[in-house]
């Protein structure tokens, strides 16, 4: 399975059965904890239907981090896939998003760190974005946090 297929499989796996403002807060705090465990500061933004439910810039970040998470999340909003998938999709085509994406690079950046907020039965309803590390690290942290929160959510639903 190539990387693009693996990234699409993640999108099939990381689907929420429900997602509220309380979920956004709890998920955002999972990202804060994971970043603290790594001794790193990150920016986090979670949106549902264009409504910002959680945003936080940890100590060690700069105002540019807010611009970065917005640039990444716009890629999810436009393509309905993770920013890492869009980056790799263009790479598989033998080009780059910057060269062939036809979107303003000051507004859109296809590097890892933004993931679609996927709701079972509805599809993409928003985005979950982290930034402040490398694109690959941002992507991995995003996936780790979502996966961890879905496990917590699943345990609570079964209780």
C-alpha positions, 0 to 999 in steps of 0.5 A: 500500500502506498503512502496516499492509500495509507493516508486515505485509510487513516481518514476511514479509521478516524471518524467520530460518532458524534462531535460537540463543543465539549468534545472539541475542548477535550480533544484540544486538551489531549493535544496540549498534554501530548505536546507537553509530554514532548516538551514542545509548544504547538498551536491547535485549532478545531472547527466544526461547520466553520465555527471555531470550537477550540483554539490554543497557542501554547507557550513557545509558539508565535503569532505566525503559528495561527497563520500556519494552522489557518493555511493548513486547515484551508487545504482540508476545507478545500479538498476534504482530505488531510493536508498531508494527503494533499501534499503526498497526492501532488508528490505522487503526480510528480509535482508539488502543491505550491507549483500546481495547486493553483491556490495562493500559498499565503492562504493555503499550505499543503503540509502535514498537520490538518485533518478532516473532522469526519462524522459518521453518516455525514462526512467532513464537517470541519477540521482539526489542525496542529502546527509548530513542529515539522509537517510530518510531526504535526500530522503524526501528533494530530493522528495520535491525538484523534486516535486517543480521543476516539478510544476515550469517546468509545469507552464512554459510550460503552459505559 
